[in-house]
Every structure is written in C-alpha cells, then in structure tokens.
Amino acid sequence: MRLDDLEESQHVEDRRGSGLGGRSIGLGTVALVLVAMYFGVDPQMVLNLAQQVQPAAEAPQTPAERQDPKVKFVSQVLWSTEQIWKQQFAALGRQYTVPGLQIFSGMTSTACGQGQSAMGPFYCPPDQKVYIDLSFYQELQDRFKAPGDFAQAYVIAHEVGHHVQNLLGTSAKVQQARQQAGSEAESNAYSVKLELQADCYAGVWAYYADQQYHVLEAGDVEEALQAATAIGDDTLQKQAQGYAVPDSFTHGSSEQRVYWFKQGLQSGDLKECNTFKS
C-alpha cells in the first residue's frame, strides 16, 4: 500500500501506557471467549479470569514508542477516510463529522462500556470513536492468515463505515428493528446487513482513495479480500466449534463479506451498498 501522498489525521489518540490500558488479552483468551459464547457461558467471566493471570500494563511509552510507525500508518489511513467521506457527504448535501480513533492496549473505557482487546477493533456510536488494539494486526496475520498493510487499512475503513452509518441514521434504524424483531435469528439478520454495508463502504473508500492518492499496489486488493474471508462468521465458527450456524451470524459469511467489499470497490457508489434491499 502506497502512503506517500497521505497526511496524518489529527484525531488519533494513543492511550497505550497511559494507565488506562489495563491488562492485555492473549490470542488463547480470544478463542476461549468464542467457545464460551457458543456454550452460553458469560464471556466476561473468561475475560475476568484471564486478567487475573495476565501481567499488568506496562509503564508509560518511551519516545521511540510514541513514534511507532504503526501509529503513523493508522493516522494516515484515517486521514484518507476523512477526505473521502467529507467529499461523499458534500455530494449528498451534508457535512461529515470526522470520528476519533483511540489506540489502546488490553482494556479501555468507552461510552459503550469497557472495551477489550478480545472484542477486536470496534466503533462506539455514542462517542463517535473507533477503538483498536494494534495487537489485532498481529492476530490478523498469525491467526487469520491475512497479512499485509491493505488488510489492516480495510479493518479501519470498515469501522469508519460504521461511523458513516451512524451519521446517516442507519445504525439507529437497525437498532430499533432489532429490538422489534420477533426472534434472535431475525435480529441477527439485521446485524449482518449492517456489517455488510460497512464492508461495502470500506470498498467505496478504497475506490476513491486509489483514484485520488494511488494507494493500491499489486496484491493489495487480494489482501483485503483475504481479511474479509478470514473474519467471516462461518470461518470463525468453524475454527471455534467445527461447524457454522447461519442463524447465529452477526457479521456475515466470508462469501458475503467479500462480495460487498468488492461491490463498493468496483462501483464507488454508495447507492450500490444497500444491503437492506434483499
């Protein structure tokens, strides 16, 4: 991924080593949480036990750590999303409010409650922030076999896609629909559509980021598609329990996630990201 023409966002907050990070969560704990959720065990119990045996958060960052190239990468990707979505909202006659992005380690406090590394990157609508523990990128490479900087950028763009949904009112409508759903399967189906639309929005970002800043290099799209495949619900469930339960999907299958990312990437058109019409 070529980042030469990208500036750094001024809306990234690095809270690692600030005393708010708490204890880190290992990859083994992530797997245990998935199994616990399947068997109806409160995943918070697993996290609490893990925190008791994990070492405490490290001391405040050194100057070298504050110049971490990973932080620069995140800042540049976020800056590119800011430029693209400002333009897209302007075309809709609306003003884009940029999200914040907090980098944390282990645990962090959010307007949505306690954030955990085991949750993976996430977006919190009330405070309009994306949260990410950079150890997830190592997990993306090692556990999910989805290496590459563009795969990492796709993750950020997907979470920013949730911010776009929040600003457009889509998230609130989906939340209301889920509350009124007649079954858990129906509620989950709404969540899947929301997640797939965020994938499509990530594709729209990639379309314009390449047009304007020529960010794509050979193999980049394949990296993003591999990441989308690796974090599909069916793939994750098969890893955790040996089989998939479609009615329990909340993010979409690998095939769906790939399809909708490509839909946005190939069209660059928000209207082509209506995952709710089917």
C-alpha positions as CSV (number, residue, x, y, z in Angstrom):
1,M,0.0,0.0,0.0
2,R,1.4,3.4,-1.1
3,L,1.1,6.1,1.6
4,D,3.4,8.7,0.3
5,D,0.7,11.3,-0.5
6,L,-1.3,10.7,2.7
7,E,-1.1,13.1,5.6
8,E,-1.7,12.1,9.3
9,S,-5.0,12.6,11.0
10,Q,-5.2,14.9,13.9
11,H,-7.9,12.7,15.5
12,V,-5.9,9.7,16.6
13,E,-5.3,9.3,20.4
14,D,-2.7,6.8,21.6
15,R,-3.6,5.7,25.1
16,R,-1.2,2.9,25.4
17,G,0.9,3.1,28.6
18,S,-1.4,5.9,29.9
19,G,-2.6,3.8,32.9
20,L,-5.9,3.3,31.2
21,G,-5.0,0.3,29.2
22,G,-5.5,-2.3,31.9
23,R,-4.2,-5.9,31.2
24,S,-3.7,-7.4,27.8
25,I,-5.7,-10.2,26.4
26,G,-3.9,-13.1,24.6
27,L,-5.0,-14.9,21.5
28,G,-5.8,-18.0,23.6
29,T,-8.3,-16.0,25.6
30,V,-9.9,-14.8,22.3
31,A,-10.5,-18.5,21.4
32,L,-11.9,-19.3,24.9
33,V,-14.3,-16.3,24.6
34,L,-15.6,-17.7,21.3
35,V,-16.2,-21.1,22.8
36,A,-17.7,-19.7,26.0
37,M,-20.2,-17.7,23.9
38,Y,-21.2,-20.8,22.0
39,F,-21.9,-22.8,25.1
40,G,-23.9,-19.9,26.7
41,V,-21.2,-19.0,29.3
42,D,-20.8,-15.3,30.1
43,P,-17.6,-14.3,28.2
44,Q,-17.0,-11.7,30.8
45,M,-16.2,-14.5,33.2
46,V,-13.4,-15.7,30.9
47,L,-12.0,-12.2,30.5
48,N,-12.0,-11.6,34.2
49,L,-10.1,-14.8,34.9
50,A,-7.6,-14.0,32.1
51,Q,-7.0,-10.6,33.5
52,Q,-6.1,-12.1,36.9
53,V,-3.3,-14.1,35.5
54,Q,-2.0,-11.7,32.9
55,P,0.8,-9.3,33.7
56,A,-0.2,-5.7,34.4
57,A,0.0,-2.9,31.9
58,E,3.5,-1.7,31.1
59,A,5.0,1.7,32.0
60,P,4.3,4.8,30.0
61,Q,5.6,4.9,26.5
62,T,9.2,5.8,25.6
63,P,9.8,8.5,22.9
64,A,10.5,5.7,20.4
65,E,7.2,4.0,21.1
66,R,5.4,7.3,20.6
67,Q,6.9,7.4,17.1
68,D,5.6,3.9,16.4
69,P,5.3,3.5,12.6
70,K,2.1,1.6,13.2
71,V,0.5,4.7,14.7
72,K,1.6,6.7,11.7
73,F,0.0,4.1,9.4
74,V,-3.3,4.2,11.3
75,S,-3.2,8.0,11.3
76,Q,-2.6,8.2,7.5
77,V,-5.4,5.7,6.7
78,L,-7.8,7.6,9.0
79,W,-6.8,10.9,7.3
80,S,-7.7,9.4,3.9
81,T,-11.1,8.3,5.2
82,E,-11.7,11.8,6.4
83,Q,-11.0,13.3,3.0
84,I,-13.1,10.7,1.1
85,W,-16.1,10.8,3.3
86,K,-16.1,14.6,3.5
87,Q,-16.4,14.6,-0.3
88,Q,-19.1,11.9,-0.3
89,F,-21.2,13.7,2.3
90,A,-20.8,17.0,0.5
91,A,-22.2,15.3,-2.7
92,L,-25.2,14.4,-0.5
93,G,-25.6,18.0,0.7
94,R,-24.5,17.0,4.2
95,Q,-21.5,17.8,6.4
96,Y,-19.2,15.0,7.5
97,T,-18.2,14.9,11.2
98,V,-14.9,13.1,11.5
99,P,-14.6,10.3,14.0
100,G,-12.0,9.9,16.7
101,L,-9.7,6.9,16.8
102,Q,-8.2,5.6,20.1
103,I,-5.4,3.2,20.1
104,F,-5.3,1.2,23.4
105,S,-3.7,-1.9,24.9
106,G,-5.7,-4.6,26.7
107,M,-8.7,-2.6,28.0
108,T,-10.1,0.9,27.7
109,S,-13.1,2.8,28.9
110,T,-15.6,3.9,26.2
111,A,-19.1,5.5,26.0
112,C,-20.2,1.9,25.1
113,G,-18.8,0.4,28.3
114,Q,-15.4,-1.4,28.8
115,G,-13.5,-2.1,25.6
116,Q,-11.5,-5.3,25.5
117,S,-8.8,-6.4,23.1
118,A,-10.7,-9.7,22.7
119,M,-13.5,-7.8,21.0
120,G,-11.3,-6.8,18.1
121,P,-11.5,-3.3,16.6
122,F,-14.9,-1.7,17.1
123,Y,-16.8,1.5,16.7
124,C,-18.8,3.2,19.5
125,P,-21.7,5.4,18.3
126,P,-22.2,7.5,21.4
127,D,-18.7,8.9,21.5
128,Q,-18.2,8.5,17.7
129,K,-14.8,6.8,18.1
130,V,-13.1,3.8,16.6
131,Y,-11.1,1.7,19.1
132,I,-8.2,-0.6,18.2
133,D,-5.6,-2.6,20.0
134,L,-2.7,-2.8,17.5
135,S,-2.0,-6.3,18.6
136,F,-5.0,-7.3,16.5
137,Y,-2.9,-6.7,13.4
138,Q,-0.5,-9.5,14.6
139,E,-3.5,-11.7,15.2
140,L,-4.8,-10.9,11.7
141,Q,-1.5,-12.1,10.3
142,D,-0.9,-15.1,12.5
143,R,-4.3,-16.5,13.4
144,F,-6.4,-15.3,10.5
145,K,-3.6,-15.7,7.9
146,A,-4.5,-12.3,6.4
147,P,-1.2,-10.3,6.4
148,G,-0.5,-7.0,4.6
149,D,-0.9,-3.3,5.2
150,F,-4.0,-3.0,3.0
151,A,-5.7,-5.7,5.0
152,Q,-5.0,-3.6,8.1
153,A,-6.4,-0.5,6.3
154,Y,-9.5,-2.4,5.4
155,V,-10.2,-3.0,9.1
156,I,-10.0,0.7,9.9
157,A,-12.2,1.6,6.8
158,H,-14.8,-0.9,7.9
159,E,-15.1,0.6,11.4
160,V,-15.2,4.1,9.8
161,G,-18.0,2.7,7.7
162,H,-20.0,2.2,10.9
163,H,-19.4,5.8,11.7
164,V,-20.9,6.7,8.3
165,Q,-23.9,4.6,9.1
166,N,-24.2,6.4,12.5
167,L,-24.2,9.8,10.9
168,L,-26.7,8.8,8.2
169,G,-29.1,7.3,10.8
170,T,-28.8,3.8,9.5
171,S,-27.4,2.4,12.8
172,A,-30.3,3.8,14.8
173,K,-32.9,2.3,12.5
174,V,-31.2,-1.1,12.6
175,Q,-31.1,-0.9,16.4
176,Q,-34.8,-0.2,16.5
177,A,-35.5,-3.0,14.0
178,R,-33.5,-5.4,16.1
179,Q,-35.4,-4.5,19.2
180,Q,-38.7,-5.2,17.4
181,A,-37.5,-8.4,15.8
182,G,-39.6,-11.5,16.5
183,S,-36.7,-13.8,17.0
184,E,-33.0,-13.8,17.7
185,A,-32.3,-15.0,14.1
186,E,-34.2,-12.1,12.7
187,S,-32.3,-9.7,15.0
188,N,-29.0,-11.2,13.9
189,A,-30.0,-10.8,10.2
190,Y,-30.3,-7.0,10.7
191,S,-26.8,-7.0,12.3
192,V,-25.4,-8.9,9.3
193,K,-26.9,-6.4,6.9
194,L,-25.3,-3.5,8.9
195,E,-21.9,-5.2,8.9
196,L,-22.0,-6.0,5.2
197,Q,-22.9,-2.4,4.4
198,A,-19.8,-1.3,6.4
199,D,-17.8,-3.7,4.3
200,C,-19.2,-2.1,1.1
201,Y,-18.4,1.4,2.5
202,A,-14.9,0.2,3.1
203,G,-14.8,-0.7,-0.6
204,V,-16.1,2.8,-1.6
205,W,-13.3,4.3,0.5
206,A,-10.7,2.1,-1.3
207,Y,-12.2,3.1,-4.7
208,Y,-11.7,6.8,-4.1
209,A,-8.5,6.5,-2.1
210,D,-6.9,4.8,-5.1
211,Q,-8.3,7.3,-7.6
212,Q,-7.1,10.3,-5.6
213,Y,-4.0,9.1,-3.9
214,H,-3.0,6.0,-5.9
215,V,-2.7,3.9,-2.7
216,L,-3.2,0.5,-4.3
217,E,-0.2,-1.7,-5.2
218,A,-0.1,-5.2,-6.6
219,G,-1.7,-7.7,-4.3
220,D,-3.4,-5.1,-2.1
221,V,-7.0,-6.0,-3.1
222,E,-6.2,-9.7,-2.5
223,E,-5.0,-8.8,1.0
224,A,-8.3,-7.1,1.8
225,L,-10.3,-10.0,0.3
226,Q,-8.3,-12.5,2.4
227,A,-9.1,-10.4,5.5
228,A,-12.8,-10.3,4.7
229,T,-12.7,-14.1,4.1
230,A,-10.9,-14.8,7.3
231,I,-13.3,-12.9,9.6
232,G,-16.5,-14.2,8.1
233,D,-18.8,-15.7,10.7
234,D,-18.8,-19.1,9.1
235,T,-15.0,-19.3,9.1
236,L,-14.7,-18.1,12.7
237,Q,-17.4,-20.6,13.9
238,K,-15.8,-23.5,12.1
239,Q,-12.5,-22.6,13.7
240,A,-14.1,-22.4,17.2
241,Q,-16.5,-25.3,17.1
242,G,-16.0,-27.2,13.8
243,Y,-19.3,-26.1,12.1
244,A,-21.3,-23.0,11.3
245,V,-24.7,-21.9,12.5
246,P,-26.0,-19.4,9.9
247,D,-28.9,-18.1,12.2
248,S,-26.3,-17.0,14.7
249,F,-24.3,-15.0,12.2
250,T,-23.9,-11.3,13.2
251,H,-21.3,-10.1,10.7
252,G,-22.0,-12.2,7.6
253,S,-20.3,-15.2,5.9
254,S,-16.9,-14.9,4.2
255,E,-18.6,-15.0,0.8
256,Q,-20.9,-12.2,1.7
257,R,-18.2,-10.0,3.2
258,V,-16.0,-10.4,0.1
259,Y,-19.0,-9.7,-2.2
260,W,-20.0,-6.5,-0.5
261,F,-16.4,-5.2,-0.2
262,K,-16.0,-5.8,-3.9
263,Q,-19.3,-4.1,-4.6
264,G,-18.1,-0.9,-3.1
265,L,-14.6,-1.2,-4.5
266,Q,-15.8,-1.7,-8.1
267,S,-18.6,0.9,-8.1
268,G,-17.5,3.6,-5.8
269,D,-21.2,4.3,-5.4
270,L,-23.0,4.5,-2.0
271,K,-26.3,3.6,-3.6
272,E,-24.7,0.2,-4.5
273,C,-24.2,-0.5,-0.8
274,N,-27.9,-1.0,0.1
275,T,-27.6,-4.4,1.8
276,F,-31.1,-4.0,3.2
277,K,-33.0,-4.3,0.0
278,S,-32.8,-8.1,-0.1
